[in-house]
Amino acid sequence: MNGGFRSVHPSVALLYYAGLLLFAMLLFHPLYLLTELAAVAVLLLLQGQGRPLLRGLPFYLLMAGSVAVLNPLFSHRGSHILFYFLDQPITLEAILYGLMMMVVLLTLFIVFISYNYTVTTDKFMYLFAAAAPKSALLTLMAIRFVPLFQRRLHQITLIQRIRGIDVGTGNLRKRMRDGMTLLKVLLTWSLEEALQTADSMKARGFGLRKRSAYGIYKLDRRDVALLAVLAVCGLVVLGGWLQGYGKIEIYPRMKPVQFGGGEATCFIGFCLFALTPLWLEGREKWLWRSSQRNAYLSATPIKTGPHLMSSRSR
């Protein structure tokens, strides 16, 4: 189903995800980061993308959790020493900073998952093909390689496992040799297809003259209103960040977190920015269920007969 936030104009989706990425890197505050993480996760669930999210969640937790574990081991800044590990101090500030970076990485991972689902390839080309067609195509092909390599590696692993080539069995030397064999097959397959793609593009005359652009997306009143709301809320958050809101100081000594009127205004603007797609998705689901309920009631036959007549009519 392409309703809800996925049906908005591509410029609205681009502004939203660009703002999320920018705020995830600028706003170093647990309240803002957890709000953004929860908002994007709920958006994926409402869009029916809960299974892909859960499937990749162990990898994301491993990557982000490694930062939380390694930061106290390599960074010994901070004034509150908790204990010593291998004669090196483990400070409270280093642990908190590692946890904050873990939340930042998790937020970025989940934002990219939602971006890949909402901003499709045709929307990306619509936004950038007219201004920079070659750069847009190169960027799109580079982004496409990551999931493409994963699918191909899975196919190659299943096929080579029949021949006894498996990185999950045997000693370390055999696993390394089998892994290099799988990698060689993957690179050969990808390079061969890249040559075929280049020959096909050359035969079709790509790059001989200026590329024309055609767009099927039109800005309506809803899109203009969403652009205005996101722009105003984003400017409010950026203004608050320039005044020092949305940040906590951990090194060298963690300062107490204060939440005053300016911080509350900045946080409200951030919530409106992050939760706008959830309102669209919730409204879409409510309208869908209401239409189904009304259709069911209208299709239910009304029984009539002598036993329904009143005593006056008798």
Disulfide bonds with the S-S distance in Angstrom:
none
